[in-house]
Amino acid sequence: MNSKRYQESRPFFHFTWIELEKHAEDALEGIAHLQRILSELKYRKSRKAVTLYERLAARLETLVAKEVQYFKWPTTALIGDSASALNVAHFEYEEGLLKFMGYAVGQNGAYRTRRRQVLDYVFNERVPKVQSYEYMAEWGAPKSSCRLEKLAKSLAAYARNAKRRRFQDMAQAIMEWEEDLNYLKEKYYSGRFDFPWPNSVFL
């Protein structure tokens, strides 16, 4: 790994544990920022750094617990111009976090068990930085409504995008995206992040 990429993966590499503590205190409300500080502290072995890690990890859990936000579950139904392709969503599938973690569908994709292992891990655990901080911030904290919403909207967008690709046989991929979307809904959404079910179809 070259030095530039190393600095991007560990932006607080040159900070002392005291500076990291101050940085955390200056950003009490920032979950993503706190996660980056914790990622750096995992490399530190001193007693004070370990103690700071444990304290900040507990704070992060509290912040995540308060981040329960209700959201509408996305649909894979096409609405509007079915001929237009969602190039951004396609890019995210090819180069984004889920692809990096080993999630794949279709004829050359992963088995159902493997796909759902990846989805469970991405929802419940800390994930690696695979793109910019802005992109990673969209995923929110582990076990949060933000993380689940990003997961669900990603799968739904992939399926909608595939349905618009009229000249490619993506029936299996679409079926598996929709199955996995239902899996996430039943396991993590229903009874926790949902609310009285709407009658209208929504995006």
N, C-alpha and C positions, 0 to 999 in steps of 0.2 A: 504493500500500500504506500503510495507516495505521500510526501509530507502534507500537501494541500488537502488531499482526501482525508488524511488522518486528522487534521485540524477540523475539518468539517464534521467528522464523526464524533469528535471530542472537543467541542468549542470551549469547554472550561478546563482544558488540560493543564494550563499554567496557573490556575487559581489554587491558592491554599485552602485548607478546609475552613479557615476563618472567613476568607473572602466568599467561599461558597455559602456559608451560613448567612452572611450579610446579604448576598444576592437573593437567597431564598426569602429572607425577611422583607426585602424590598418588593417582592412579587407574591404576596400572600394569596392573591386570588387567581394566580395563573397556574392552572393544572399542567398544561403542556410545558411551561417553563420549569415547573417543579420536577417534572419527569426528566427533563434534560439534566438537571442538577443531580438527581438521584442516579442517573445513568453514569455520571462521572464518579460519584461517590462509591460506586460498586468496585472501582479499581483501587480504591484507597484502603490500606490495611491498618492504619493507626487506630488506636482505641477511640480517640476523639472523633475521627472521621466515621468510624463504625457507629458510634453513638448518635452522631448527627444524621446518618443515613436512617437509622431506626426511627428517630424522631420525625424526620421529614416524611418517611414512608407512612407513618401513622397519620400525619396531617393529610397526606394525599388520599388515603382511604376515607377520611372524613369528608374531604372536598368532593370526592367521587360520589359518596353516599348522598350528598346534598344535590347532586347534579341529575336527579331523576326528572326528566322532562318527557312529557307525553308527545307523541308524534303520530301522524297518519301513516299506516303501512302502505308502501308503494305498490303499484300494479304493473303488470307486464302488458296490459292491454294497450294497443296502439290508439292514440288520440291525435287528431289533426292530420297533417300530411304524412301518410305512411311511406312516401317515396324518399323522404329525407333521411339521411344516415346520421347517427350520433357519433361523429368521429372522435369526440373527446372521450366518450364512454368506451369506445373501442380501444383507444390508446391506453386508457387506464387498465383495461383487461390484459393487454399485451405487455405492459411495462410496469404495472402498479403493484401494490402490496400483495394482493391475493395471488397473483401470478408468481411473485417472488417467493411466497411461502409454499408454493407447490400445488395451489388450487388450479385444476384444469378440468374441462368438461369435453364432451363430444367423443368421437370415435377413438381418438388418441389421448383421451383424458384419463383422470384418475378414477378408481372405483369409488362408489358411494361412501364407504367407510372412511377412506382416506380424505375425500373432500370434506366430510363433516368433521373429521379430526382437525383439519386446517381451520375451518370456520369456528369451531369451538375455541381453538387456541387463539385465533385473532381476536375474538370477542373477550376472552378472559385474561389474556396475558399482555405483558409489554411486548411491543413489536419493534423490529429493527427499522432504522431510517433508510428508506429505499429511494426517496426523492427529496424535494425541498422541505424545509420546516413548515412552509405554508401548506403543502400537500399533507404532511403528516399530522398537522394540527387539525385537519378535517376529520381525522379518525378519533379524536378525543382520548379519554382515559379508558383503561380496561374496565369492562363490565358496566360502562355508562350508556345512557340512552344515545349519546352522540356516536359512540362506537357502533352500536347496533343499527342506528339509522343509516350510517355510512355503509355498513355491510349490506343492509337490505336494499338501499337505493342503488348500490353498485350492481348487485345481481339483477335487479329489475331492469336497470338501464342496459345491461349486457343483453338480456333477453329481448327487450324492445328493439335494440339496434339490430340484432340478428333477424328478427321478423321483418325488418325493412330491407334486408339484403335478399331480394327476390330471386336472384339467380344462383344462390348457393344453398346447398342442402344442409341446413343447420338444425334440423328437427330434433336430433338427439341432444345437442347442446342446449337448445331452448327448453326441452323437457327437463333436463337435469338442473338448469338454473332455476326453473320454477319449482322443482321438487325441493331444492336446497333452500329456496326462499320460504317455502311452507315449513320446512324443518326449523329454520330460525324463528319464524313467527310462533310456532307451537312451543318451542323450548324456552325462548327468552322474552318474547313480546307479550303474549296473551297473559292477562292478569297482572302485569307489571308496568308496562309502558303504554298500554292501550286505554281506551275509553269507550263509551257507548258507540257501537259500530255504525258508521254512516251508511246511508243507502246509495249515495252517488259513487261513481268510480272516480278515483283521484290519482294524481301522479305523485 
